[in-house]
């Protein structure tokens, strides 16, 4: 097949880079709304069927590599000739040995120029993905801003952006910048890369900000606890409210992330970290999130056997008593009821949950099974 197979859409479509940059400039410190979706070329991808991933996973990326090989074999070939060359083949969103090998075989500077052009000027996410894979293979520090910007479209480009930074000098700082501005699956890719690097300079951020509350955080919550040596950091927990809140999120996620990541049952320091969190939880002012976190942990301690929390029976009962003492305080109960009245989904879940003990403490006017 010709490497130029494919038809460009009519008009002058917006490049994916421009799309990401425009949304980023509207709120430079926040993730893009809906991860930047829909992308400018969304229509052309939704209308097509396939191409499907090869059944043999070792063949993934081979078709794209063949196109790259043919392109780089022609010294006169220009990067723009690849603008729509990959739309008819399966393009993986993760780095593959075939695309990386195609990048390594050709002149590195030419590969870099091609990758930069595709990422900066591409209007088809297939070609932009290949361009990013080229930069992940042979890019330099000069490419960091370009990769960061396209990486903001993190559900699709997050894996390759994270891989590019994980294997380059200056990658930790680049990953931390991106981690602050992505959520969902993108956050999974970036935080897991930070955990694999296990760089001491990233630990303060991982200890305080890695989990943003998304259920997908369950894939890396236990890894964060392990890499940051959380059980060694809890000595000064009472003076670090940001870390205390984050530990609450970690524990809540690890209580229910079976099949995703490390659970409390398998984390060797669960009892110590839970005890430290319970001891200091009441020192914070009540908020809906804090109430929900503590109540969810109580729910886990109440309905699961002690070993599911990594505790003995005696430790579990002591934790429940400490947590319930916080939830019983008048200010905390008022927060819970106010959240329920405001139709906060977390308070609704707690109020309607089958564990009547929690419902009757925070919502004494509600009977088990009552509708919200």
N, C-alpha and C positions, 0 to 999 in steps of 0.2 A: 504494500500500500504506500501511496505517496505520503510524505510527511506533511504535506499541505492539505490533506484531505479534511473537508469540513467547510462549512459556509459561514461567513461572518454575518451576524444579525444586521438588519438595516439601520441606517443612521449612525450616530456617533455615541455608542453606549459609554456610560461612566465606567472608568476603571475601578477594580475592586479596591485598589490602594486609595484612590480619591474618595471613594465611598467610606472607607474606614477612617480616613483622616478627617473628613468633614464631620462625621459623628463624634469623633474623639475631641475635636475642637469645641464642640458644644458643651462638653463636660469633661475637661482634661483629667480629672482625678477619679473618674468613675468608669465602671464597665459600660460598654455600649448597650443601649436598650435592645433587648431581645438578641443580644450577641451580634447586632448589626443586620439581622435577617428582617426581610428578605434581601438577598444580595442582588445587585443590578442585573445579573444574568439568570435570576431565579426562573424566569419563564422558559428559557431554552433548556433548562435541566429538568423541570417538572414535566415537560411535554414528551421527553424522550423515554424510551424503555431500555434499561441497561446502560452501558455494558456491565455485566455482572462480574463479580470477582472470580478469578479462576478457582476451580475446585482444589487444585494443588497449591497450597499456600506458598510453596517455594517458587512458584511461577509469578507471584504477584509483583507487578512492576516491570516484568520482562518486556511487554509490548511497548511501554513507554521508553524503555532503554533502547529498544531497536530503532525507534524513531530518532532518539538522540544520537545514536551511533551513526545513522545515515546522515544526519544534519552536520555533525562535527567532522565527518569524513570529507565534506565539501568545504574547502577553504573559503569559498566565496559566499557561503550561506550566511544570511543575516538573521538576527534574533527574531525580527518581526515575522519571519516565515513560519515560526512555531506558534503564532498567536492563536490559531484554531486547529493545531495539528494533533491535539490529544483528546479531542472531544469524543472520538469514536472508540477509545480504548478505556479499560478500567484504570483509574488513577488512584492509588492508595493515599490516604492522608497521613500515613506514617512513613518514615524513611525505610527503604528497602535496599537490599544488597545490589540489585540489578541497576537501579538508578544511580546509586552511589558509585558503582563500578564504572558506569558510563561517564560519570563526571570525572573520575580519577584517570580514565584512559585518555581523555582529551587535554588540550592545552588549558591549564588552570585559569589563566587570565581570560581566555576566551569563554570558558565555562562561567566564570564570575560575571562577565559582561552579559552573557545570555540570561543567567538567572536574575540579575538585576533588572534587565529590560522586561522580562516576563512578569516579575513581581510589581514593578513600578507602572507598567503600561498595559498589563493584561486585562482583558475584559471578560475572559472565560476562566472560570475557577479551575478548570482542569489544567490549563496552561500555567496559571498562577501557582497552582500546587506544585507542578513540576519545577517551575522557577525557584520556588522556595526550597524544594528538595536539593536543587543544585547548590544553592547558597548554604544549606545545612551541611553539604559535603565539602565545599571548598571556599566558603565565604570567609571574610576577614572582619576585624573589628569595625571597619568602615560600614559594614552592612547592618550593624546592630539597629540603628534607628529605622531602617527600612523593614527589617524583620519584626521589630516591635510593633510597628504600625499595622502591618498585615496580620500579625498575630493577635491583634485585638478582635478580629473575626475568629474567635478562638475555638468555637465548636468545630470548625473545619480546619483551620490553619494552626490551631494550638499545638498539636503533636509535633509538627515539623519545626515550629518556632522554638518550642521547648528543647527539642533535640539539637537544634543549631546552637543554642546558648549553652547547653549542657556540655558540649564538646569544644568550647572556645574560651580563650582567656577573656575575662570580664563578663563571663556568663552569669555569675551569681547576681551581680548588680542588675543585669538586664532582665533576669528572671524575676527578681523582686519587683522591678518596675512593672512588669507585665502582670505579675500575680495580684497586685493591687487593683488591676483594671480588668480582670476577667472573672467570670463566674461559671457555674454549671460544669460541663465537661472540660472547658478550657482551664478552669481552676484545677481540676483533677490532673491534667497533663502537666501543668506548670509546677504545682506543689509536689507532685511525685518526682519531678526532675530535681527540685531543690532538695528533697529528701535523699535522693540517690547521691547527690554531690556531697551531702553531709558537711557543708562548710560552716565553721563556727560563726562567721559573720551573718549567716542567714538564720541562726537559731533564735535570736530575739524576736524576729518577725514571725517565725513559725510558732513560737510559744504564745504569741498574742493575737495573731491575725490570720492564720492559715484557714481556719474554718469560718465561713460566712453564714452558716446556718442551712445551706442547701443540703438536701438529703444525699446528694452525690459526694458530699464531704466524707461520707462513711467509707469510701474507698481508701482514703489516706489518713483518717483521724488517728488510727492506731500507729501508723508509721510515723506520724508527727510526734506522738507521745514517746515513741522509742528513740527516734533520732535526736530529739531535743533533750533526752535524758530527763524527762519530766519529773521522775521520782526524786531526782537530785536537786531540782529547782524549786521544790515546794516549800523549802525552809522559810523563804521570805515572802510567801504567798500573801500574807495579810496586808502587806504594804503595796501590793501591785494589783490594783483593781482590774486593770485591763487583762492581765494574765488570769486572774481569778474567774472573770467572765468567760474567757476562752477555754479554760479548763472545764468549766461547766458544759460548754458545747461539746468538747472532746468526749467527756464522759457520757453525755446523753447520746451522742452518735455511736459510741462504742457499745452502748447497751443494746443497740438494735441493728447492728450492721452485719449480722450473720450472712455469709455468702458474698459479702463485699470486701471486708477488710478485717483487721484484728479486733476481736471482741474483748469485752471486759473479762470473760471467762478464760481467755487465753493470754491476756496481758499480765505478766508476772507481778506488776506493781499496782494492780487495781485497788487492793484494800488500802494501801498507804495513801494513794492519791485521792481516793474517795474520802478517806478520813480527814485529810487536810482540807479538801474542798468543803466538806460538811462543817468542819470546825470554824472556817472563816466566812461561810456563805452569809450568815446573819449579820456580818459587819457592814454589808453593802445595803444601800437603800433599795426598797422594793421597786421592781419594774415588771412589766408583763413578761418580758423574756426571761428574767431571773426566776420569776414564779413558775413559769412553764418548765424551765430546765430542772428546777428542784423537784417539782411535782412529778415530772416524768421519771426522774431517778427514783423517787419514792414508789411510783407505780411499778418500776422494774424490780425494786427490792421487795415489794409486797407480793407480786405475782410469780416471781421466778425463784427457783431454789438458790440457796446461798452461793453455790459454786458458779452460777451464771454471772455473778458479779465478782468472782474471784475472792470471795469472803468465806469466813466461817459463819455458822448460824449466829453466834454471839456478836460478831462484828456487824452482821447485817442488821440485827435488831438495834444495836447502838446507833448505826447510821440512820435507820428509819426514825428513831426517836429524835435525833439531832435535827434532821431535816424537817420533820413535822413540827418541831418546836418553832422553827422559823416560819413555816407556812401558817401556823396558828396565830401569829401576831396580828393585831388589828390592822396595822398599816398594810401588811401583805395581803390580808383578806380583802381589804378595800380595793387594792390594785386589781386583784383577780376579778372581783365583781364588776369593777369599772371596765375592764377589758371585755368581759362577757357582754355587758350592756352595749359596748361599742361594736359588738359582733366580731371581735378578734377571733380568728380561726383557731388559734392555739387554746384560748380559754373555752371556746365552744367544744373542742375536742376533749378537754379535761372534764368539762361539765357533763358531757354526754357519755363519758367512758364508763365501762361496766364496774370499775372499782369504786364502790359507793363510799368508801372511807374518805377519799379525796373530795368527792362531790359534796358530801354532807358537811365537810369542814369549811369549804370555800363558798358553797351554795346551799345553805341549809333549807332553803325553800323549794329545792328541787328533789323530786323523788327518783329513785333508780328507774331508768328507762324513760324518763320524761323527755319529751321533744323540746328542742331549743326554739 
